[in-house]
């Protein structure tokens, strides 16, 4: 048997190795010539200075409402009083019955004056906001303060004030508050039109009540259509319940939006959040400050999207504009000669790309203005002049339902406490029947029914008054789901729930 030394092995294979090495010798240099130059190293942004600058002007907002509370209606275990029951529920279940909560000391009446008991104060929710003037004007979302009896604003320095609602606009979800304070830290308002997709942005707010929480991300899209009057800013900034009303900021610390909505299938953040552009919010806030309401134009048409198939069938070069499905008799559009079947291509010189563009353009037009709009009719364009009318503002739910409710019924097996509506209230709401929810617990609260909602129907029965609701509820089978027709604001929907076992 032959034996090879290490030296022999090397010499045996060395010609092959040398050939392989020679064959690939030019490869590294050729490859280097073809590869692109490495991208420049970009450092991640530092947000520490931003939170120091803006954080003091971001506030926590909590709202409360009063509901009747009859402690004698609660069956307590033998030997246990109310305070012991409240402590038990809080310690072991994280739940407490509604309690009276005093207003901040500066907002209370003098101690020698008696304060009548208007019922128990119940927390309605928590949100965020930001100070826009040193004398105490605060911007937030309408849904944060909607239907609140009392609004409290807490500053990061732990001062708390009772706020006055200057005005709230449901269509844009912008609300303006005022607190009595001076020399407050305030934010700097930016220009949302200059935002670019991919730009870093941050949110500051109170998610789940954790005050002055900062989260960061980028602008995912601009002009996202999710509402009639708002082209939202879409971001991937983590926004959760409690962030509503807080500011969205660029890296210069300027407010470019108000965090308002999230897209979620779970109720929590899923990577898509929406903010109201600050340019639009500022325009609304200025009107609220001046008059307490927002004046919008209307032309009184019902519209729909123009599909590619419709465009082709009508000879329209491309799918654009707003399809007129109906025209209100004697309304502005009717008087201008608009007909059902027309396609509105432009309004006041601005092209209508999507049907949702039209309500924003009309709404932003000053009532009384005469505007030219171009329609597509029978294969050709036609210009029409319309006199824009004023849209009737929504009546605030609190003002609408502030009259004394003649009858109140205690909670039942579906968890509702309701009150009757007066004839005047029904007329103002354009309803023939219904009862107002004063409190929702148990099954009703679990499916999202809340104070201020109007219950119109349970199952197949229209609800005329609180007594009838109680009678209907007593007949419900706890083994079966029941559909409850509920109205909230301008929207009506069925809510299925299962009554609890008696």
PEMOCOR-V695240 format. One record per helix or strand of 2 or more residues. SS is the DSSP state (A for helix, B for strand). FROM is the first residue (numbers start at 1). TO is the last residue. If there is no record, write none. Layout:
BEGIN
<<SS & FROM & TO> <SS & FROM & TO>>
END
This chain:
BEGIN
<<A & 6 & 24> <A & 27 & 34> <A & 48 & 57> <B & 58 & 67> <A & 71 & 73> <A & 82 & 93> <A & 105 & 107> <B & 120 & 131> <B & 137 & 140> <A & 142 & 145> <B & 150 & 154> <B & 160 & 169> <B & 174 & 178> <B & 188 & 189> <A & 192 & 194> <B & 200 & 205> <A & 207 & 209> <B & 213 & 225> <B & 231 & 235> <B & 247 & 249> <B & 254 & 262> <B & 273 & 277> <A & 278 & 291> <B & 297 & 298> <B & 301 & 305> <A & 308 & 314> <B & 322 & 327> <A & 332 & 336> <B & 343 & 347> <B & 350 & 351> <A & 355 & 363> <B & 370 & 377> <B & 380 & 387> <B & 389 & 390> <A & 397 & 400> <B & 408 & 409> <B & 416 & 420> <A & 423 & 428> <B & 435 & 440> <A & 442 & 446> <B & 454 & 458> <B & 461 & 462> <A & 466 & 474> <B & 481 & 488> <B & 491 & 498>>
END
